[in-house]
Amino acid sequence: MERTGSVTTCDREETASPQPPEAAIDAVLDAASRFRGTGGLVVIEGPPGAGATHLLSVVAEELHRRGWRVIDNRDHTGVIPSRAVVLADGGPAPTRHVDEAVVIVPVTSGLAWGEELTMTAARLLGEARLSVVRLSPLPHDIVVGILRGEAAQVPDADVEHHVTAAAGNPLIATHLARHGHLQQPALDRVVLNRILARFGPDSLSIAAALAALQAVTLEDLPLVAQLCAVSEQDVDGLFDSLSSTGLISRAAGDEHHLTIPWMTEALYATLGPATRDRIHRCAADALSRRSVVRHDLVAHHLLRSSPTTDPHETARLLSTANALTASAPDVSVQCYQRALAHLEGTSERTAELTALLARAYLLAGRPQEAADVGRALLTESGNGPTSTYPWLLPVVAEAMKATSAVDEAESILRSHGSDGVTAVLATQVAYLFAASGRDVEARDHVRRARSSLTRRSIRGQVNVLSNLLHAQCIAGDFAGLRHDADQLGGIIKLAPEESQLHAWATLAHVQSVEGDLAASAEAADNAEALLAGETWGIYVPEVRYARAAVGFAAGAWDDVLTIATASDAPLSRSGTVSYLHLMRHVRGRVLANRGEFTQARKVGGGPVDVPYFLGAMRNLALAEVEMLSGSHDAAGQRLNLALTQERLPGEIRAALLALLASVAVVRKDDALVRACVAEVEERWGIAEASRQVRLEMLLALATVNQSTALARDALSEAQGHGFKLFEGRAQLTLGQLEKDPEEHFVRAMNIFGDLKAVPWRRTTASELRSRGLKVPRRSRSRVGALTETEVQLARLVQAAHSNREIAEVMSLSVKTVEVYLSRLYAKTNCKSRLDLARAADEGRLPLN
């Protein structure tokens, strides 16, 4: 307890009891004793939930026990203590309380004291008859103790959650525990009235307006006053009071918002439809007139208001949509849709907005809708839109690529493109030719696009090179890819952010396929920094697939499963067929290499009726399952059948040949191994192929040629570039070739054990036994290392977040969170989320 003049500050004691701390009780009792005979004013000041009113009751009872006369200890309802007037001698009640008596009053920190209290305090301060006792906020454990006493039936994990959600205010926490929120609006309104009544008669309407505005600056307060028909002075006072008591928080810059989310929603629910509409329209109008316009807030208010045919509102929707296309394309889509639904104008105007809507759909990561809208516009309007909006054709082609409608994209480009195809269109056409296995035509368009680079701006060069990398990747031209990736890396940071994002996402993807894991991870980091927390959009699937591909190569297979599983639903919804199958393919590879063959067939196989090159990928996935499960003949037949397919992309053909060579090694078909190697060498050159294809070929040749040198080359490359599975396979091959194999087999066993690669570990164990060597056993630790995803999940459970909140934070579905939690329980030997939280609290989980 620290004394400063007539002000006493009382810090809380570390106790789980909801009773006021002894220091606070003593401070008030000491102040009353000092004013014995002279009279005085004692003000108990504390934030909401600090217990000022409760302290008043405790002190009044104690003074009564000591023989003081308590004249008044109830408010106008006769229930809640609002003040205590006490006399030391037990005499008659004074006519003016503070002349002979001690008046004790609780107030809320930050609130104006009221005219009467302020004037009395000012007079008594000069007479040394004023004492202020300030309380610190209730500690977390005390609020938890109060809540457990008020709602004993609530589980411990939910208690922590409610206290956190209520920002430490026990009144709100108790309401949440007893009734939930947004489930019984009548009860919510009662609690809101109790919380806000102390701030004045207009507090509920003003707070509801603040909730509807979502985020406000000091510049917005006159607007709030206008909306609520109160004085600006009243709004300023309430705003300061809510800020002082922690119910309003300051965000970035000068923006403020209500601190407790459920309270914001409950306040908004108190407004009638007409009032909401008026607030949103006024807010959109006011925000649009600012010198610096927050388009996201304008869009929020426009979309929350009722639709109208007012041309001014349509114009505002369009300007907002245009401003948000790059930064918030999903919101931009909603604005374009609202404007189109009420547009009154020419067909040319409708065509313009439809073209803009197609682009917004694509940027929002919704390529199926972009393709549908763009296709309809091109079909109905002929070549008009492509001459007016030259970017429309690339948008439609890109959307069709993402949905794997390659033939249709090629047809549209041929129908609507001109002889003077632009460089961007040339790269699109190059990708389409490469994706259909027409390498000569693809190379021709790559040359055309490259020839124009020096005549283009930095932005144009970055966009053209980004598109070229995709074409070279699907064609298997990794020599050209490496050259252009280096060129792109030299200029990428000179381009605008949107072009940078496109380039970094592209580099992350193609370098993960090429096998430069470090460069891919760096590019993904740069892309994610520009995405700034965006949960979906056109570039997100590329970055997430790159993370998954790098994770598979590097042996972070749990992370791969997490990424791929979480991406399945949004990719399915958006119609991004290509990345949907790529994600399922890499997920199936993890399952197959872990021996989960039934699930691998289900995930990696996918539907039969898919576009031709995705059908080849399907056969590649199933052939790997068959090979690892011991069905080598079936795997060989499937791969040979896939290789007979016409118009096969170079990248996929090389991967099929590499896996066929591995199958041929097991079947001891040396001639087939050499044939596969020869075709890869002739078409692309083994040294220029992707690293995965090169490693497969090196290991196959090492076995066929009985060459430890080739096996050691494969081992060195796998170790140098972080290819964990290939490192284990290279050790296995060396064990099969060396005269003293045990050391290599043991290393392979350890690597496969870390990966949980059951089929490979069994093969290695069989090799050891066939040579009369002992199979090493792995020691089991109580809790193994957790992946980054598992660590994040455990920490969120420890912080008492619900599954729905965890799903929002991690951008997953609730069902996926439940699946991951089940796996985490099994991995950590925990039986429930409470058990998991305790294990984290006690340091039994490796969370660092």
Salt bridges, closest charged atoms under 4 A:
ASP30 OD2 - ARG3 NH2 3.33
GLU45 OE1 - ARG134 NE 2.94
GLU62 OE2 - ARG65 NH2 2.49
GLU62 OE2 - ARG66 NE 2.90
ASP72 OD2 - ARG83 NE 3.16
ASP99 OD2 - ARG96 NE 3.73
GLU127 OE1 - ARG129 NH2 2.63
GLU150 OE1 - ARG178 NH2 2.58
ASP156 OD1 - ARG148 NE 3.67
GLU160 OE1 - HIS140 NE2 2.82
ASP188 OD1 - HIS175 NE2 2.67
GLU219 OE2 - ARG290 NE 3.28
ASP220 OD1 - ARG290 NH2 2.57
GLU255 OE2 - ARG294 NH1 1.75
ASP277 OD2 - ARG281 NE 3.13
ASP285 OD1 - ARG289 NH2 2.90
ASP285 OD1 - ARG316 NH2 3.09
ASP296 OD2 - ARG294 NH2 2.58
GLU313 OE1 - ARG281 NH1 2.46
GLU313 OE2 - ARG338 NH1 3.89
ASP330 OD1 - ARG366 NH1 3.13
GLU352 OE1 - ARG349 NH1 2.95
GLU369 OE1 - ARG366 NE 2.82
ASP372 OD1 - ARG375 NH1 2.98
GLU398 OE1 - LYS401 NZ 3.11
ASP407 OD1 - ARG647 NH2 2.95
GLU408 OE2 - ARG375 NE 2.40
GLU410 OE2 - ARG414 NE 3.16
GLU410 OE1 - ARG438 NH2 2.47
ASP444 OD1 - ARG447 NH2 3.83
ASP484 OD2 - ARG450 NH2 2.83
ASP484 OD1 - HIS483 ND1 3.11
GLU514 OE2 - ARG482 NE 2.67
ASP525 OD1 - ARG547 NH2 2.56
GLU528 OE1 - ARG547 NH2 2.72
GLU542 OE2 - HIS470 NE2 2.73
ASP558 OD1 - ARG594 NH1 2.99
ASP558 OD2 - LYS827 NZ 3.56
ASP568 OD2 - ARG584 NE 2.83
GLU624 OE1 - ARG589 NE 2.88
GLU626 OE2 - ARG638 NH2 3.19
ASP633 OD1 - ARG667 NE 3.25
GLU679 OE2 - ARG653 NE 2.63
GLU679 OE2 - ARG683 NE 3.10
GLU688 OE1 - ARG482 NH1 3.35
GLU696 OE1 - ARG729 NH2 3.00
GLU717 OE2 - ARG691 NE 2.97
GLU717 OE2 - ARG694 NH2 2.66
GLU727 OE1 - LYS724 NZ 3.54
GLU738 OE2 - ARG712 NH2 2.52
GLU738 OE2 - HIS744 NE2 3.95
GLU743 OE2 - ARG747 NH2 2.31
ASP754 OD1 - ARG778 NH2 3.08
GLU767 OE1 - ARG771 NH1 2.48
GLU790 OE1 - LYS827 NZ 2.90
GLU805 OE1 - HIS161 ND1 3.43
GLU805 OE1 - HIS801 ND1 3.48
GLU842 OE1 - ARG844 NE 2.90
